[in-house]
Amino acid sequence: MRNWKTTLLILLTIWLTIVATAARTDPVFPNSVASNDIDFIKPDDPSTFLSLSFEGQSRQEMPSKLRSGLFLDNTFVFLANFRDGTTVPIWVDPAIGDRSKVTQIAETIAVRVGQLPRNMRAPLDHVVVNAGDHAAQEEADGGFFMLYADNVATRLANHDLSETVFHEAAHVSLQNNWLRTAEWQAAVAADPGVITDYARTNAAEDFAESALFAYTYNRYPERLPAAVRTAVETSIPNRTALFQKIIVD
Protein backbone atom coordinates (compact mmCIF):
# COMPACT_ATOMS: atom_id res chain seq x y z
CA MET A 1 0.00 0.00 0.00
CA ARG A 2 1.37 3.39 -0.97
CA ASN A 3 2.04 5.90 1.78
CA TRP A 4 0.62 9.39 1.57
CA LYS A 5 3.91 10.90 0.36
CA THR A 6 4.09 8.53 -2.59
CA THR A 7 0.48 9.21 -3.48
CA LEU A 8 1.03 12.96 -3.23
CA LEU A 9 4.09 12.70 -5.47
CA ILE A 10 2.14 10.76 -8.09
CA LEU A 11 -0.69 13.27 -8.05
CA LEU A 12 1.75 16.18 -8.27
CA THR A 13 3.50 14.56 -11.23
CA ILE A 14 0.19 14.05 -13.03
CA TRP A 15 -0.82 17.66 -12.38
CA LEU A 16 2.51 19.03 -13.62
CA THR A 17 2.26 16.89 -16.74
CA ILE A 18 -1.21 18.23 -17.49
CA VAL A 19 -0.09 21.83 -16.95
CA ALA A 20 3.03 21.37 -19.06
CA THR A 21 1.10 19.71 -21.85
CA ALA A 22 -1.44 22.55 -21.91
CA ALA A 23 1.38 25.10 -22.01
CA ARG A 24 3.05 23.24 -24.85
CA THR A 25 0.05 22.79 -27.06
CA ASP A 26 -2.08 25.90 -26.59
CA PRO A 27 -1.39 28.46 -29.35
CA VAL A 28 -0.16 31.73 -27.91
CA PHE A 29 -2.11 34.04 -30.31
CA PRO A 30 -4.74 33.76 -33.05
CA ASN A 31 -2.06 34.76 -35.59
CA SER A 32 1.49 36.04 -35.71
CA VAL A 33 1.01 39.58 -37.06
CA ALA A 34 -2.26 41.37 -36.35
CA SER A 35 -3.43 39.82 -33.07
CA ASN A 36 -0.67 41.09 -30.78
CA ASP A 37 1.39 44.21 -30.04
CA ILE A 38 4.81 42.60 -30.35
CA ASP A 39 7.33 44.46 -32.49
CA PHE A 40 8.99 41.38 -33.96
CA ILE A 41 10.67 43.71 -36.45
CA LYS A 42 11.03 47.32 -35.36
CA PRO A 43 10.38 50.23 -37.76
CA ASP A 44 13.92 51.49 -37.20
CA ASP A 45 15.62 48.13 -37.71
CA PRO A 46 18.33 48.40 -40.39
CA SER A 47 17.19 48.11 -44.00
CA THR A 48 19.40 47.41 -47.00
CA PHE A 49 17.09 49.52 -49.18
CA LEU A 50 19.19 51.88 -51.29
CA SER A 51 17.04 53.49 -53.99
CA LEU A 52 13.88 53.21 -56.03
CA SER A 53 13.97 53.50 -59.81
CA PHE A 54 10.86 54.31 -61.84
CA GLU A 55 10.81 52.02 -64.87
CA GLY A 56 7.65 53.39 -66.52
CA GLN A 57 4.07 52.17 -66.92
CA SER A 58 3.14 48.96 -68.69
CA ARG A 59 0.69 46.07 -68.79
CA GLN A 60 1.38 43.66 -65.93
CA GLU A 61 -0.20 40.63 -64.29
CA MET A 62 -1.82 42.03 -61.16
CA PRO A 63 -4.01 39.42 -59.45
CA SER A 64 -6.44 40.88 -56.95
CA LYS A 65 -9.30 39.59 -54.83
CA LEU A 66 -11.13 42.89 -55.29
CA ARG A 67 -11.60 43.06 -59.06
CA SER A 68 -12.02 40.85 -62.08
CA GLY A 69 -9.33 40.44 -64.68
CA LEU A 70 -5.74 39.42 -64.24
CA PHE A 71 -3.86 42.12 -66.15
CA LEU A 72 -3.74 45.88 -65.64
CA ASP A 73 -2.71 48.42 -68.24
CA ASN A 74 -0.56 51.35 -67.14
CA THR A 75 0.74 49.59 -64.05
CA PHE A 76 3.46 51.63 -62.35
CA VAL A 77 6.70 49.64 -62.43
CA PHE A 78 9.48 50.38 -59.95
CA LEU A 79 12.76 48.64 -59.25
CA ALA A 80 13.88 48.59 -55.63
CA ASN A 81 17.66 48.47 -55.31
CA PHE A 82 19.40 47.15 -52.20
CA ARG A 83 22.89 47.61 -50.80
CA ASP A 84 23.81 43.95 -51.20
CA GLY A 85 23.19 44.09 -54.94
CA THR A 86 19.74 42.48 -54.92
CA THR A 87 16.82 44.09 -56.75
CA VAL A 88 13.08 43.54 -56.45
CA PRO A 89 10.50 44.96 -58.90
CA ILE A 90 7.43 46.53 -57.28
CA TRP A 91 4.31 46.82 -59.45
CA VAL A 92 1.68 49.30 -58.29
CA ASP A 93 -1.98 49.51 -59.32
CA PRO A 94 -2.61 52.88 -61.09
CA ALA A 95 -5.97 53.12 -59.28
CA ILE A 96 -4.05 53.90 -56.08
CA GLY A 97 -3.26 57.42 -57.26
CA ASP A 98 -0.83 59.65 -59.10
CA ARG A 99 2.89 59.18 -59.58
CA SER A 100 3.73 60.79 -56.25
CA LYS A 101 1.36 58.60 -54.26
CA VAL A 102 2.35 55.32 -55.88
CA THR A 103 6.04 56.19 -55.48
CA GLN A 104 5.50 56.77 -51.79
CA ILE A 105 3.81 53.41 -51.23
CA ALA A 106 6.42 51.60 -53.34
CA GLU A 107 9.21 53.11 -51.27
CA THR A 108 7.43 52.28 -48.01
CA ILE A 109 7.26 48.65 -49.06
CA ALA A 110 10.83 48.63 -50.39
CA VAL A 111 12.16 49.72 -46.99
CA ARG A 112 10.42 46.73 -45.39
CA VAL A 113 11.66 44.35 -48.07
CA GLY A 114 15.13 45.67 -47.24
CA GLN A 115 14.69 44.50 -43.65
CA LEU A 116 14.36 40.89 -44.79
CA PRO A 117 17.29 38.52 -44.47
CA ARG A 118 19.00 38.21 -47.84
CA ASN A 119 17.79 34.69 -48.60
CA MET A 120 14.20 35.87 -48.13
CA ARG A 121 14.64 38.94 -50.34
CA ALA A 122 16.82 37.69 -53.19
CA PRO A 123 14.37 35.01 -54.45
CA LEU A 124 11.46 37.46 -54.75
CA ASP A 125 10.46 37.87 -58.39
CA HIS A 126 8.36 40.98 -57.67
CA VAL A 127 5.79 42.50 -55.31
CA VAL A 128 2.26 43.43 -56.40
CA VAL A 129 0.51 46.38 -54.75
CA ASN A 130 -3.22 46.50 -55.46
CA ALA A 131 -5.77 49.19 -54.67
CA GLY A 132 -8.32 48.54 -51.92
CA ASP A 133 -8.45 46.84 -48.54
CA HIS A 134 -7.68 43.15 -48.30
CA ALA A 135 -5.28 40.97 -46.37
CA ALA A 136 -1.96 40.20 -48.04
CA GLN A 137 -1.69 37.09 -50.20
CA GLU A 138 1.12 35.12 -51.77
CA GLU A 139 1.81 33.16 -54.92
CA ALA A 140 4.76 31.04 -53.84
CA ASP A 141 5.02 29.24 -57.18
CA GLY A 142 5.06 32.57 -59.01
CA GLY A 143 7.64 34.09 -56.71
CA PHE A 144 5.59 37.08 -55.57
CA PHE A 145 3.16 38.32 -52.98
CA MET A 146 0.31 40.81 -53.12
CA LEU A 147 -0.37 43.73 -50.80
CA TYR A 148 -3.36 46.08 -50.82
CA ALA A 149 -2.89 49.82 -50.39
CA ASP A 150 -5.50 50.44 -47.67
CA ASN A 151 -4.33 47.41 -45.71
CA VAL A 152 -0.73 48.61 -46.06
CA ALA A 153 -1.76 51.89 -44.42
CA THR A 154 -3.42 50.01 -41.55
CA ARG A 155 -0.48 47.68 -41.03
CA LEU A 156 1.92 50.63 -41.16
CA ALA A 157 -0.05 52.52 -38.51
CA ASN A 158 -0.14 49.42 -36.30
CA HIS A 159 3.60 48.69 -36.74
CA ASP A 160 2.68 45.43 -38.50
CA LEU A 161 3.86 46.09 -42.06
CA SER A 162 7.38 44.67 -41.67
CA GLU A 163 5.92 41.52 -40.11
CA THR A 164 3.38 41.21 -42.93
CA VAL A 165 6.14 41.42 -45.54
CA PHE A 166 8.18 38.87 -43.57
CA HIS A 167 5.29 36.41 -43.37
CA GLU A 168 4.55 36.59 -47.10
CA ALA A 169 8.25 36.38 -48.01
CA ALA A 170 8.58 33.25 -45.87
CA HIS A 171 5.92 31.65 -48.07
CA VAL A 172 7.45 32.82 -51.33
CA SER A 173 11.18 32.51 -50.70
CA LEU A 174 11.52 29.61 -48.26
CA GLN A 175 8.43 27.47 -48.11
CA ASN A 176 8.78 25.47 -51.33
CA ASN A 177 12.41 24.63 -50.54
CA TRP A 178 11.68 23.32 -47.05
CA LEU A 179 8.06 22.33 -46.49
CA ARG A 180 8.37 18.82 -47.90
CA THR A 181 11.86 18.06 -46.67
CA ALA A 182 12.51 15.30 -44.17
CA GLU A 183 14.18 17.82 -41.84
CA TRP A 184 11.15 20.09 -41.65
CA GLN A 185 8.66 17.25 -41.33
CA ALA A 186 10.75 15.67 -38.57
CA ALA A 187 10.84 18.99 -36.70
CA VAL A 188 7.06 19.35 -36.95
CA ALA A 189 6.53 15.77 -35.81
CA ALA A 190 8.85 16.24 -32.84
CA ASP A 191 7.29 19.50 -31.67
CA PRO A 192 4.44 19.28 -29.15
CA GLY A 193 2.25 21.99 -30.68
CA VAL A 194 1.80 25.02 -32.91
CA ILE A 195 2.46 28.65 -32.09
CA THR A 196 -0.82 30.26 -33.31
CA ASP A 197 -4.36 29.26 -34.21
CA TYR A 198 -3.67 30.30 -37.80
CA ALA A 199 -0.78 27.84 -37.91
CA ARG A 200 -3.35 25.08 -37.57
CA THR A 201 -4.93 26.08 -40.88
CA ASN A 202 -2.50 24.12 -43.04
CA ALA A 203 1.15 23.14 -43.28
CA ALA A 204 2.09 26.22 -45.31
CA GLU A 205 0.64 28.63 -42.75
CA ASP A 206 2.29 26.69 -39.95
CA PHE A 207 5.61 27.27 -41.72
CA ALA A 208 5.16 31.03 -42.17
CA GLU A 209 3.63 31.58 -38.73
CA SER A 210 6.44 29.67 -37.04
CA ALA A 211 9.04 31.55 -39.10
CA LEU A 212 8.35 34.96 -37.55
CA PHE A 213 8.39 33.71 -33.95
CA ALA A 214 11.49 31.58 -34.58
CA TYR A 215 13.34 34.42 -36.32
CA THR A 216 12.67 36.81 -33.45
CA TYR A 217 13.44 34.21 -30.78
CA ASN A 218 16.74 33.35 -32.44
CA ARG A 219 17.87 36.94 -33.13
CA TYR A 220 16.00 39.29 -30.78
CA PRO A 221 14.69 37.16 -27.89
CA GLU A 222 14.30 40.24 -25.69
CA ARG A 223 11.51 41.45 -27.99
CA LEU A 224 9.31 38.55 -26.95
CA PRO A 225 7.54 38.65 -23.58
CA ALA A 226 8.70 35.92 -21.22
CA ALA A 227 5.47 33.96 -21.65
CA VAL A 228 5.87 34.02 -25.42
CA ARG A 229 9.49 32.87 -25.21
CA THR A 230 8.30 30.00 -23.06
CA ALA A 231 5.60 29.15 -25.61
CA VAL A 232 8.21 29.06 -28.37
CA GLU A 233 10.47 26.83 -26.27
CA THR A 234 7.72 24.40 -25.33
CA SER A 235 5.54 24.35 -28.46
CA ILE A 236 7.91 24.68 -31.45
CA PRO A 237 11.49 24.11 -30.20
CA ASN A 238 12.52 21.94 -33.14
CA ARG A 239 11.05 24.23 -35.76
CA THR A 240 12.80 27.15 -34.05
CA ALA A 241 16.17 25.40 -34.07
CA LEU A 242 15.80 24.48 -37.74
CA PHE A 243 14.99 28.08 -38.69
CA GLN A 244 18.50 29.03 -37.62
CA LYS A 245 19.59 27.03 -40.66
CA ILE A 246 16.71 28.07 -42.93
CA ILE A 247 16.91 31.86 -42.46
CA VAL A 248 20.33 33.31 -43.27
CA ASP A 249 21.64 36.73 -44.25
TIDRENFI-606419 format. One line per field, with one value per residue (C-alpha): residue number from 1; residue in three letters; x, z, y. Coordinates in Angstrom, 2 decimals. Layout:
N
seq <- [NUM,...]
type <- [ala,...]
X <- [X,...]
Z <- [Z,...]
Y <- [Y,...]
***
This chain:
249
seq <- [1,2,3,4,5,6,7,8,9,10,11,12,13,14,15,16,17,18,19,20,21,22,23,24,25,26,27,28,29,30,31,32,33,34,35,36,37,38,39,40,41,42,43,44,45,46,47,48,49,50,51,52,53,54,55,56,57,58,59,60,61,62,63,64,65,66,67,68,69,70,71,72,73,74,75,76,77,78,79,80,81,82,83,84,85,86,87,88,89,90,91,92,93,94,95,96,97,98,99,100,101,102,103,104,105,106,107,108,109,110,111,112,113,114,115,116,117,118,119,120,121,122,123,124,125,126,127,128,129,130,131,132,133,134,135,136,137,138,139,140,141,142,143,144,145,146,147,148,149,150,151,152,153,154,155,156,157,158,159,160,161,162,163,164,165,166,167,168,169,170,171,172,173,174,175,176,177,178,179,180,181,182,183,184,185,186,187,188,189,190,191,192,193,194,195,196,197,198,199,200,201,202,203,204,205,206,207,208,209,210,211,212,213,214,215,216,217,218,219,220,221,222,223,224,225,226,227,228,229,230,231,232,233,234,235,236,237,238,239,240,241,242,243,244,245,246,247,248,249]
type <- [met,arg,asn,trp,lys,thr,thr,leu,leu,ile,leu,leu,thr,ile,trp,leu,thr,ile,val,ala,thr,ala,ala,arg,thr,asp,pro,val,phe,pro,asn,ser,val,ala,ser,asn,asp,ile,asp,phe,ile,lys,pro,asp,asp,pro,ser,thr,phe,leu,ser,leu,ser,phe,glu,gly,gln,ser,arg,gln,glu,met,pro,ser,lys,leu,arg,ser,gly,leu,phe,leu,asp,asn,thr,phe,val,phe,leu,ala,asn,phe,arg,asp,gly,thr,thr,val,pro,ile,trp,val,asp,pro,ala,ile,gly,asp,arg,ser,lys,val,thr,gln,ile,ala,glu,thr,ile,ala,val,arg,val,gly,gln,leu,pro,arg,asn,met,arg,ala,pro,leu,asp,his,val,val,val,asn,ala,gly,asp,his,ala,ala,gln,glu,glu,ala,asp,gly,gly,phe,phe,met,leu,tyr,ala,asp,asn,val,ala,thr,arg,leu,ala,asn,his,asp,leu,ser,glu,thr,val,phe,his,glu,ala,ala,his,val,ser,leu,gln,asn,asn,trp,leu,arg,thr,ala,glu,trp,gln,ala,ala,val,ala,ala,asp,pro,gly,val,ile,thr,asp,tyr,ala,arg,thr,asn,ala,ala,glu,asp,phe,ala,glu,ser,ala,leu,phe,ala,tyr,thr,tyr,asn,arg,tyr,pro,glu,arg,leu,pro,ala,ala,val,arg,thr,ala,val,glu,thr,ser,ile,pro,asn,arg,thr,ala,leu,phe,gln,lys,ile,ile,val,asp]
X <- [0.00,1.37,2.04,0.62,3.91,4.09,0.48,1.03,4.09,2.14,-0.69,1.75,3.50,0.19,-0.82,2.51,2.26,-1.21,-0.09,3.03,1.10,-1.44,1.38,3.05,0.05,-2.08,-1.39,-0.16,-2.11,-4.74,-2.06,1.49,1.01,-2.26,-3.43,-0.67,1.39,4.81,7.33,8.99,10.67,11.03,10.38,13.92,15.62,18.33,17.19,19.40,17.09,19.19,17.04,13.88,13.97,10.86,10.81,7.65,4.07,3.14,0.69,1.38,-0.20,-1.82,-4.01,-6.44,-9.30,-11.13,-11.60,-12.02,-9.33,-5.74,-3.86,-3.74,-2.71,-0.56,0.74,3.46,6.70,9.48,12.76,13.88,17.66,19.40,22.89,23.81,23.19,19.74,16.82,13.08,10.50,7.43,4.31,1.68,-1.98,-2.61,-5.97,-4.05,-3.26,-0.83,2.89,3.73,1.36,2.35,6.04,5.50,3.81,6.42,9.21,7.43,7.26,10.83,12.16,10.42,11.66,15.13,14.69,14.36,17.29,19.00,17.79,14.20,14.64,16.82,14.37,11.46,10.46,8.36,5.79,2.26,0.51,-3.22,-5.77,-8.32,-8.45,-7.68,-5.28,-1.96,-1.69,1.12,1.81,4.76,5.02,5.06,7.64,5.59,3.16,0.31,-0.37,-3.36,-2.89,-5.50,-4.33,-0.73,-1.76,-3.42,-0.48,1.92,-0.05,-0.14,3.60,2.68,3.86,7.38,5.92,3.38,6.14,8.18,5.29,4.55,8.25,8.58,5.92,7.45,11.18,11.52,8.43,8.78,12.41,11.68,8.06,8.37,11.86,12.51,14.18,11.15,8.66,10.75,10.84,7.06,6.53,8.85,7.29,4.44,2.25,1.80,2.46,-0.82,-4.36,-3.67,-0.78,-3.35,-4.93,-2.50,1.15,2.09,0.64,2.29,5.61,5.16,3.63,6.44,9.04,8.35,8.39,11.49,13.34,12.67,13.44,16.74,17.87,16.00,14.69,14.30,11.51,9.31,7.54,8.70,5.47,5.87,9.49,8.30,5.60,8.21,10.47,7.72,5.54,7.91,11.49,12.52,11.05,12.80,16.17,15.80,14.99,18.50,19.59,16.71,16.91,20.33,21.64]
Z <- [0.00,-0.97,1.78,1.57,0.36,-2.59,-3.48,-3.23,-5.47,-8.09,-8.05,-8.27,-11.23,-13.03,-12.38,-13.62,-16.74,-17.49,-16.95,-19.06,-21.85,-21.91,-22.01,-24.85,-27.06,-26.59,-29.35,-27.91,-30.31,-33.05,-35.59,-35.71,-37.06,-36.35,-33.07,-30.78,-30.04,-30.35,-32.49,-33.96,-36.45,-35.36,-37.76,-37.20,-37.71,-40.39,-44.00,-47.00,-49.18,-51.29,-53.99,-56.03,-59.81,-61.84,-64.87,-66.52,-66.92,-68.69,-68.79,-65.93,-64.29,-61.16,-59.45,-56.95,-54.83,-55.29,-59.06,-62.08,-64.68,-64.24,-66.15,-65.64,-68.24,-67.14,-64.05,-62.35,-62.43,-59.95,-59.25,-55.63,-55.31,-52.20,-50.80,-51.20,-54.94,-54.92,-56.75,-56.45,-58.90,-57.28,-59.45,-58.29,-59.32,-61.09,-59.28,-56.08,-57.26,-59.10,-59.58,-56.25,-54.26,-55.88,-55.48,-51.79,-51.23,-53.34,-51.27,-48.01,-49.06,-50.39,-46.99,-45.39,-48.07,-47.24,-43.65,-44.79,-44.47,-47.84,-48.60,-48.13,-50.34,-53.19,-54.45,-54.75,-58.39,-57.67,-55.31,-56.40,-54.75,-55.46,-54.67,-51.92,-48.54,-48.30,-46.37,-48.04,-50.20,-51.77,-54.92,-53.84,-57.18,-59.01,-56.71,-55.57,-52.98,-53.12,-50.80,-50.82,-50.39,-47.67,-45.71,-46.06,-44.42,-41.55,-41.03,-41.16,-38.51,-36.30,-36.74,-38.50,-42.06,-41.67,-40.11,-42.93,-45.54,-43.57,-43.37,-47.10,-48.01,-45.87,-48.07,-51.33,-50.70,-48.26,-48.11,-51.33,-50.54,-47.05,-46.49,-47.90,-46.67,-44.17,-41.84,-41.65,-41.33,-38.57,-36.70,-36.95,-35.81,-32.84,-31.67,-29.15,-30.68,-32.91,-32.09,-33.31,-34.21,-37.80,-37.91,-37.57,-40.88,-43.04,-43.28,-45.31,-42.75,-39.95,-41.72,-42.17,-38.73,-37.04,-39.10,-37.55,-33.95,-34.58,-36.32,-33.45,-30.78,-32.44,-33.13,-30.78,-27.89,-25.69,-27.99,-26.95,-23.58,-21.22,-21.65,-25.42,-25.21,-23.06,-25.61,-28.37,-26.27,-25.33,-28.46,-31.45,-30.20,-33.14,-35.76,-34.05,-34.07,-37.74,-38.69,-37.62,-40.66,-42.93,-42.46,-43.27,-44.25]
Y <- [0.00,3.39,5.90,9.39,10.90,8.53,9.21,12.96,12.70,10.76,13.27,16.18,14.56,14.05,17.66,19.03,16.89,18.23,21.83,21.37,19.71,22.55,25.10,23.24,22.79,25.90,28.46,31.73,34.04,33.76,34.76,36.04,39.58,41.37,39.82,41.09,44.21,42.60,44.46,41.38,43.71,47.32,50.23,51.49,48.13,48.40,48.11,47.41,49.52,51.88,53.49,53.21,53.50,54.31,52.02,53.39,52.17,48.96,46.07,43.66,40.63,42.03,39.42,40.88,39.59,42.89,43.06,40.85,40.44,39.42,42.12,45.88,48.42,51.35,49.59,51.63,49.64,50.38,48.64,48.59,48.47,47.15,47.61,43.95,44.09,42.48,44.09,43.54,44.96,46.53,46.82,49.30,49.51,52.88,53.12,53.90,57.42,59.65,59.18,60.79,58.60,55.32,56.19,56.77,53.41,51.60,53.11,52.28,48.65,48.63,49.72,46.73,44.35,45.67,44.50,40.89,38.52,38.21,34.69,35.87,38.94,37.69,35.01,37.46,37.87,40.98,42.50,43.43,46.38,46.50,49.19,48.54,46.84,43.15,40.97,40.20,37.09,35.12,33.16,31.04,29.24,32.57,34.09,37.08,38.32,40.81,43.73,46.08,49.82,50.44,47.41,48.61,51.89,50.01,47.68,50.63,52.52,49.42,48.69,45.43,46.09,44.67,41.52,41.21,41.42,38.87,36.41,36.59,36.38,33.25,31.65,32.82,32.51,29.61,27.47,25.47,24.63,23.32,22.33,18.82,18.06,15.30,17.82,20.09,17.25,15.67,18.99,19.35,15.77,16.24,19.50,19.28,21.99,25.02,28.65,30.26,29.26,30.30,27.84,25.08,26.08,24.12,23.14,26.22,28.63,26.69,27.27,31.03,31.58,29.67,31.55,34.96,33.71,31.58,34.42,36.81,34.21,33.35,36.94,39.29,37.16,40.24,41.45,38.55,38.65,35.92,33.96,34.02,32.87,30.00,29.15,29.06,26.83,24.40,24.35,24.68,24.11,21.94,24.23,27.15,25.40,24.48,28.08,29.03,27.03,28.07,31.86,33.31,36.73]
***
